[in-house]
């Protein structure tokens, strides 16, 4: 998941923390290779873009309260950095310009 913010460094650190520590955010990139290694046939890949233009909904869906709390504890970001980023994201939300997105990937195959 990524969000549109001028605080790119903070957003990248949070995204990386979330991807590396809280879920396997790289799994979609590995699925095709894993399916090929298993010699599956008729491999089909579909990508589904997911976007959100509501800051509150985006935070909720991305479990950002939990992620940010853990990122602070791990020293990835500071409370002050998050306050600064939140302030700008709230402003964007009020102006109707907040945007976040993710891409879901589905891979299917069959045993020959």
C-alpha positions in Angstrom: 0.0 0.0 0.0 1.2 3.5 -0.7 -0.3 6.9 -0.1 0.1 10.2 -1.8 2.0 12.5 0.6 4.8 15.0 0.4 6.4 13.2 3.4 7.8 10.5 1.1 10.6 9.4 3.4 8.2 8.8 6.3 5.7 7.0 4.1 8.4 4.8 2.6 9.8 3.8 6.0 6.2 2.9 7.2 5.5 1.0 4.0 8.7 -0.9 4.3 8.1 -1.7 8.0 4.6 -2.9 7.2 5.8 -5.0 4.3 8.8 -6.5 6.1 7.5 -7.1 9.6 3.8 -7.3 9.7 2.9 -9.2 6.5 4.6 -10.7 3.5 4.2 -7.8 1.2 6.4 -9.4 -1.4 4.4 -12.6 -1.8 2.6 -11.4 -4.9 5.9 -10.8 -6.7 7.0 -14.4 -5.9 3.8 -16.3 -6.9 4.5 -16.7 -10.6 8.0 -18.1 -9.9 6.7 -20.4 -7.2 4.0 -21.8 -9.5 6.6 -22.3 -12.3 8.9 -24.1 -9.9 6.1 -26.5 -9.0 5.7 -27.1 -12.8 2.0 -26.0 -12.8 0.3 -25.5 -16.1 -2.1 -22.9 -17.4 -0.8 -20.3 -15.0 -3.2 -17.3 -14.9 -2.3 -14.0 -13.2 -4.8 -11.2 -12.3 -4.0 -7.8 -10.7 -6.7 -5.9 -8.8 -6.0 -2.2 -8.1 -7.5 -1.1 -4.8 -7.7 2.6 -4.0 -9.1 4.8 -1.3 -9.8 8.5 -1.3 -11.0 8.8 2.3 -8.3 9.1 4.9 -10.2 7.6 7.8 -11.3 4.6 5.8 -7.7 4.2 4.4 -6.2 4.2 7.9 -8.8 1.7 9.1 -8.4 -0.7 6.1 -4.6 -0.5 6.3 -4.6 -1.0 10.2 -2.4 2.1 10.4 -3.0 2.7 14.2 -1.4 -0.6 15.0 1.4 -0.3 12.4 2.3 3.2 13.5 2.4 2.1 17.2 4.7 -0.8 16.3 6.9 1.4 14.0 7.4 4.0 16.8 8.3 1.2 19.2 10.8 -0.2 16.7 12.4 3.2 16.1 11.3 3.4 12.5 9.5 6.7 12.9 9.0 9.2 15.7 5.8 10.6 17.1 6.7 14.0 15.8 7.2 12.7 12.2 3.9 11.0 12.3 2.2 14.1 13.7 3.6 16.1 10.8 2.5 13.6 8.2 -1.0 13.1 9.7 -1.5 16.9 9.7 -0.8 17.1 6.0 -2.9 14.0 5.2 -5.9 15.4 7.2 -5.6 18.6 5.2 -5.5 16.7 1.9 -8.6 14.7 3.1 -10.5 17.9 3.9 -9.6 19.3 0.4 -10.7 16.0 -1.2 -7.2 15.2 -2.5 -6.2 12.3 -0.3 -5.3 9.2 -2.3 -4.0 5.7 -1.3 -3.7 2.5 -3.3 -2.6 -1.1 -3.2 -2.5 -3.9 -5.8 -3.8 -7.4 -5.0 -2.5 -10.2 -7.1 -4.1 -13.6 -7.7 -2.3 -16.4 -9.4 -3.8 -19.7 -10.3 -2.5 -22.8 -12.0 -3.2 -26.5 -12.3 -1.2 -29.7 -12.0 -0.6 -31.2 -15.4 
